[in-house]
């Protein structure tokens, strides 16, 4: 594999530069003095920010965007071999690396590299770790899959030997990582357009854990089915987090306030027991917080500082994010797009001041809807009112015979209040008529559904 020299000024071109991770890598190189160009399909806010910084971004991916003088081309998992830019780069003999391979090369330069994996919760937990390291004066370099207010974006360049980033399982991207501390939050059926089944997914997480060197640490949630199968026989150290007194970090004495924010007693094996209060809602965030604490403790951070940070950590962008109030209606936005994430978010919402929960959901990919139809129905049934937007799919055709209407129809058949609309304009009009004082309105999904809340609030 091509090895990039970060100390030698180079010309690097990013295909799909507007992606949340790609944009951070592009900015990192640009600020280190490299010549950076890229291409993307849309003029998104992230692309506008790159252009404002002085990075040349072309719209549309064409062979003429590739120059023989380029030293390296980096591309995302969504780019196929027949992509005209990637094909042109290969034809010109320009070295090419996937985003994950390039990020892995960045990671290798740090003595402490914390990699957070799991099918759900990566961005929140990575943000927790980043915030705790910042407030412990550990000066980390950070790459996170969302916008984090404290670092002013999705990445930060520190001057210490501490590195923290998400480790995404899709297309086995995380198998290009080099963590010294690996976190496995959960392992569920996800990305079934790539993985064959849950056993295939579990196998990839095992391979990820095997990348941790001897003397390193793998942190795993003991609630994962047969978690020992993932970590038994590894040469690195193992730490478990969960709700069992046998875990290395476990929680009990759990309570919630009227905004669904939990507090709990954290017990550290061989260490201290402390009371932890979170500023973000949901029981699932107890597990995320324990994993984040375990990673930071192994990196040498004091417990008192970590607990203090969590008490005012308000989460990353689009993670149960408060957007505002419209009359007496509270509007929240959340990135949840898998049934497990949806259920976790709606369970948190159900504890929110006893409000009626109105959920607007935009599914992502037809394959996920087709494969997990019943799971979507079960998870969304936790809301009082469900409004379905049409499926958003940017990587597969609409030829699977499924629609968001299938979900709303099934919910209606079960006696739940559910609706389907083809356009956001129709949804916004409906919500203005439907929502009443005291409602909690959640826009939910990984793509553009957040715009509904923004439009209603006049943003």
Buried (B, 14 or more C-beta within 10 A) or exposed (E): EEEBEBEEEBBBBBBBBBBBBBBBBBBBBBEEEBBBBBBBEEEEEBBEBBBEEEBBBBEEBEBEBBEEEBBBBBBBBBBEEEBBBBBBBBEBEBBBBBBBBBBBBBBEEBEBBBBBBBBBBBBBBBBBBBBBBBBBEBBBBBBBBBBBEBBEBBBBBBEBBBBBBBBBBBBBBBBBBBBBBBBBBBBBBBBBBBBEEBEBBBBBBBEBBBBBEEEBBBBBBBBBEEBEEBBEEBEBBBBBBBBEEEBBBBBEEEEBBEBBBBBBBBBBEEEEEBEBBBBBBBBBBBBBBBBBBBBBBBBEBEBEBBBBBBEEBBBBBBBBBEBBEBEEBBBBBBBBBBBBBBBBBBBBBBBBEEBBBBBBBBBBBBBBBBBBBEBBBBBBBBBBBBBBBBBBBEEEEEEBEBBBBBBBBBBBEEEBBBBBBEEBEBBBEBBEEBBEEEBBBBBBBBBEBBBBBBBBEEE
